[in-house]
């Protein structure tokens, strides 16, 4: 039989000898060999500080977010929930493009926020008695051969620091008893999983009125961002700004929606973004009047505007940014309307402070845009409901782990330090609009991300130009270094 001889341990290295017992016979005065191996890095299906030290610091579960912060989030959720409650959060499902080809997986924001797990197939349960209990996918050699390793029970306990963990195959045995003891059961109505909703115990709780929506509590937790979260959001915003700047320059020689969409996605991913926050909106000419246009398949005509709305995801946190410009480099009749939208953007940003609300800021934006459209001649009467044909949208929304973040929180809620919102006034004039012919068939939106601070606000997307003079200089390469010195690094 073999004997393991442990030698003095150095950091990161395990020294051992694996030799037969006869090495101690008189024939051998010393051990003839000493094998050693570096500590084995276990692949749990997502990056860790061991496997990706260039991305993670020691003690982080996901990049930028420590295990202590994840544990704190779980405790806060338990404190918010009624006594003896049980919360169930399912991971996002895998969505298939074809029978064997999945779409790129993105984790459910609440599941990620609570667990730190970036993988499908799990269910998290939280109670005041048990803490976090994670049900993890059962090992499957076939799936592992095709898709790679995934986190299991050991990873849940040792890496994600769950208080308890079971394989998913045990869920139907363990979860019913937990549901039976709970006074109320909370889950996400929009992201349910039949792995638990088909349980008889869950159905009984549902029929007795014990089942409630969890979103109200998780959105409350996610609404105000921690310093760690804000650091990630600043980075996400920076990536989006740098990428759109490069795309704006690229547009002069390549005025095609598809190429601009490809360019901005390339630039985002080359700067570290994991994915786009949504399919880029690249609307040239009349396509800019379609608020969530996504075909991106038309050549932009000389003199037309292009409206580009983009965002990227940086380790779970999203950016959202819109700029509108003429790739040809010159403004014409659209300049007056552009200035109106720009002025509305800047004045609404000034209103961002603790105690204000998105709804109050929205109301101010409507007054400014109505009045301005009347002065320009687009509206005959600024009080007319025709205005809502030109802008049916809100001035902004909350931003974070989702694009329209924390949707259960009202726009009437007074803003607090640590909340991130967008300010995005726009005018969208379809070709069919019954107004001046010159003002038909284009859209203008200028969107920035704004962090509410103790004393006011911080514009996270301030590095992306929006003044007409700056855009002209960029697109025409006129005196760019003297007019916009802050862009030197971004242009390199």
N, C-alpha and C positions, 0 to 999 in steps of 0.2 A: 504494500500500500504506500501511497505518497504522503509525505509530511510537508507542511508549509512552515517555512522559517521566516518570521517577520523581522525585518531589519529596521534601523532607524528611519522614520518617515520624514522626507523633505516635502516642502509645499508642492502640491500638484503631482507628486510621484509616489507610487506605492512600490516598494522594493520587497521582493520575496524570492525564495528559493523553493523550487518544487523538485525534490530529489527523493530517491528511494531510501528506505531506512538503513540500508547497509552503508551509507556514507559515514556512519559513526563507528564502524568496525575498526579495529586496530590497523587495518590495511590502509585506511585513509586518515591522514593527519590533519586534513583541512577539507572544506567544501570545495569541490573542483569547479563549480560554476554557480553563478548567481544571476538568475533571470529577473528582469524588472519590466513593468508596463506602466504607462501613464494611466491615470484614472479614466475609466470608461465614461464617455459622454453619451448619455441615454437620449435617444430621439423620442420626444413625447408628442411629435406631430405639429409643433410650432416652435419658433425661436425661443431660446432661453439665454441667460447670461453665460452659461457654459458653452453652448453651441454657437452663439453669436456675440462674443464679448465686445465687438466693435459697435453693437447697437444697444446693448443692455449693460447697466451697472449692476453690481452685486445687490441682491435684495429686491430687484424689480421683477414682477411677473410679466408685465408687458412694458415695452419701451417707455420710460418716463414715469411709470406708475409703480410704486413700491407695494410690497405685500402688506405693509402696515396700512396703506391707504385703502387697499381692498378690504381688509379686515374691518377698518373703521366704517366703510360704506355698509357692510353687512350689519354691524351693530346699530347704525343709525336707522336702517330700514326696520329692524326689530323694534326699536324705540318708537317709530312712527305708527306701526301697526297696532290694532287693538290687542288687548291681552289674550293669550292662548290662540293667536291666529297662526295660520299656515299659509305661506306664499309659495307658489309654484311658478318657475320661470323655465320655459323650454328653450333650447338652442334653436337657431334658425334652421329650417329644413334645407336640404340640397334640392335645388331646382334644376330640372333636366332640359337641355336644349334639344337633344334627341334621345333615343332609347338608351344609348351608352355614353353620351357626352353631356356632362353637367355644365351649367353656367358657373362662372366664377363665384365662389362662396363668400358671402359676407355675413358675419355674426350678428345676431339680434343685439341691439344696443344695450338693453337692460341685462341680458344674460352676460354679455361681456363686462358691463359695469360692475356686476356683483361678483363674478367668478374669475375673470381674466382669461377664460378659455376661449380660444379662437376657432374651435372645431365643432362640427355638427354631431348630432346623435345623442346629446346629453339632456338631462333634466336636473335643474337645481331646486332644492326645497329648503326653505328657511323657516325656523320656528324659534321662539324664545327659549325653549327647553333644549333643543338639539343643535342650535346654531345652523351652520350650513351643511346640508347633506347633498352630495352630488351622485347622481346615477349616471354611470359612464358606459359607453359602448362596450359590448363584450368583444374579447379578442377574436379576430377572424383572419386566419392565415391567408386565405384567398384574397380578401380585400387588402391586406397588408402588402401582398406581393404586387398588386396592381396600383395601389394608391399610397403606400408607405405606412409607417407606424402611426398610431393615434394614441392619445392619452387614455389611460385606463384608471382603475381604482387606485393604484399606487401613486400615479401622478396627481390625482385629485387630493390625496392626503398629504403627499410630500412636497408637491410643487404649488398647487393652488391653495393649499392649507385649509381644505375642507375639514370640518369636525368629524364627519362620517362620510363613507362612500360605499356604494354597492354597484355591481354590474347591472345594466339595464334589465337583464333577465330576471333580476330579483325585485324589480319595481312593483310588480303585481302582488308580491308577498309583503313588502315592507310599507309601501305608501298607503294602502287602505287603513291600516291601523293608525297611522299618523293623521289621516283625514278624519277618522272617527273621533279622535280626541280633540280636534280643533273646534273652537267656537265659531270661527269664520275661515273660509278658504278664499284666497285671492289668487288670481291668475290673469294673464293677458288674453283678452277676448279676441284680439286680432292676430295672435300668434300661438294659437292653441296647438296641442299635439295629441293625437288620438292615443298615444302611449299611456296617457293618464285620464283623458276625458272619457274613454270607453270603460274605465273601471266602474264597477257597480257602486262603490263607496262614493265616487265623485258624482255620479248621477243622482244618488240619494241626497247628497249635499246640495246639488243644483236644484232639485225639486223642492227642497225644504227652504230655499232662499238663503242658504249659507254662503253661496259663491258670489264673489264681488270682483270688480276689475282692479287689478294691481297698479295700473298705469298712473293713477292719481298720486300714489306714494313714490314710485320710482322717478317720475318726472319732477316731483318736488325735490328729491335728492339731487337730481342731475341739473336742475335749473341754474344754481349758482356754482360756478366752476372753481375748483381748487387751484392753487398756484401751479401744481404739476400739470393740470389740464390746460391751463392758460398758456403754459410754455409750449405745449404741443399745438395749440390752436394758433399761436403766433407763427410757429414754423410752417404749419399748413397754409396760412395766409401768405407768408413770404414766398413759398413755393408757387402758389397760384399767381401772385403778382409778377414774379420773375418770368414765369412761363407765358403769361399773357403779354408781357412786354416784348419778349422775343417773337411772339406770334404777330403782334401788331407790326413790327418791323418786317417780318416775313410777308405780310399781306400785301405790301406795295408791289412786289413782283409776282405774287401768287394769289390773286384775288378769287379764290375758289373755296366754297364752304367746306368741302371735304378735306382739302389740304390744310385749311386752318384748324379744323377739328383734329386732324392727325397730328399737326404740329404742336398744339397745346397739350395734347395727351402725352406725346413723346417728351416734351420739356418737363412736364410734371413728374413723370416716372423717372427720368434721368436725374432729377433733383431729390429723389427719395420717396415720392408718394407711392403708396401701395396700389391705389386705384383712383379713378375719377369719382367724385362725389355723386355725379349724375352724368347722363349723356350730354356732352357740351351742346349748348344752344348756339348755333352759328347762322344767324339769319341775315342774308343780304337783301337789300331792297325791301320789297313787300313782305318777304319772309320774316323780317324783323318785327312786323306787326302781330305775328303769331307768338303769343307769350311763351309757350313751352315748345316752340318749333324744334324738331330733332332730326329731320330728314338729312339736312346738311349735304345736299347733292346738286347745288346750282352754282354756276359761275356768277360772280358779283360784277354787275355792269359798272362801267366808268362813271364816277360821280355819285354812285349809290353809297349809302351807309351800310356797315355791317354791325349787327348787334351780337356781341359774344358774351354769353353767361356761362361761367365755368366754376368748378370747384374741385378740390382733390381731397383725398383722405390720407392723413398722416397718423399712423398707429391709432386708429379709432376715432380721430377728430377731424372735422370737415371744415373746408373753407367754401365761400360763396361770393363771387365777384362778377360784376358786369361792367363792360365798357362798350361804347358805341363810337365808331369813327369811320371816315371815308378812306378806304385804302389808297385812293388816288392822291391823297394828301391835301386836298383843298375842300373847304366848306363853301356852300353856296346858299341857296334859299333856306336850308335846314338850320343855319347858324342861330337864328333867333329862337327857334324851338329848343335847340340844344342848350342854349344859355339859360332858358327857363327851367329845364330839367336839372341842369347843373346847379343853378341858384337854389332850387328847391332841395336838392341833395345836401348842399352845404348848410342851409338854414335849419333843416331838420336834424342834422348831426349836432348842431349847436344846442338843440333842445334835449339831447340825450344826457340824462343825469339821474341820480337816485331820486325816487319819488315821482318822476314822470312815468308815463306809460306809452306803449306802442300805439294804443288807440288815440291818445292825445296828440302824439306826433303825427299820426295819420290824418287826423282832422285838420291840422295845420297845413299839411301837404296838399290836401284837397282844395283848401281855400287858395293857396298860392297857384296851383295848376289851373284851377277854374279861371281865376283872374287873369293869369298870363295868357291862356288860350283865347280869352275874349279880346285882349289887347292885340294879340298877333293877328286875329281875324279868323281863327279856326272855329271858334264858337260865337254864335250871334248873341247869346245870353249866358253869362257865367253861371246862372242858377239853373240852367236847363239840365234835365236828366240825360241829355245827349253826352254829357261829360263821361258817364259811366261806360259808353261805347269805346271811349278813348283810353280809359283806365279802370278796369274792373277789379284791380288788385289792391292789396294792403300796402302800406308804406314799408312794411318789413315783417320779420318773424324771428323767433329765437333760433339760435344756431349752436351746435355742439356735436354730439355723436350722431345725430341725424340732421338732415338739411333743414327740415321744419321740426326743430327740436322741441321736446316737452309740450306736445300738442294739447294736453289737457289743461295747461296753464293759460288763463285768459289774457288777451291783449290789454285788458283793463288793469291788470296787476301792476302796482307800482314797481318800477325797476329797482334793483338792488346792486351794490357793487359785486362784481363777479359774473354778472349776466352778460351774455354776448347776443347782440341782435344785428339784423341787417337794416340798412336804410337804402331803399331802392325805388325812388320815384321814376315814373315812366309815362310816356305817351305812345299809344299804339294806334296808328291810323290805317285801317284797311283800305284797299282800293275801292270798295263799295261805299265808303263814307260819303255822306251828303254834305260836303264842305268844299272849300277852295280846291280846285283841281291840283294845284302845285303841292298841296299838303295831303296827298293821298298815296298810300302804298309804301309806308316805311314806319319804323319804330325807333324810339330812343329810350334807353334805360341806363342809369348810372347807379351802380350798387356798390356799397362799401360795408365792411364788417366793423361794428362798433362795440367795444368793451365798456361797460359801465364801471366807473371807478369811484372812489370815495369822494372825489372833488368834481367829477364830471364824466369825461369820456376819453377813450384812446381809440383812434382809428387804426385797426389792424392792417388795413389795406392801403394805407396812406402813400406807400411807395409807388403805387401804380398811377401814372398821370391821367388827368381828366380835364385840365384846362385846355381850351382850344389852342392857345399859343404853344403849349408844350406838345400837344399832339401834332401840330403842323411841323414843329421843329424835328420831332422824331421821324416823321414820315418823309420829310424833305431833306433831312440830314443838314439843316442849316444851323450853324453855331451851337450844336447840341451840347458841347462841353461847357460853353460859357453860360448858356441859358438854363441848363438843368444839370449842374455839377453832381447832384446826388445820384444820378443814374450811371455814373462812370463804371462802377463795379458791376452793376446789373447788365450793362451792355458788353462787358468783356467776355 
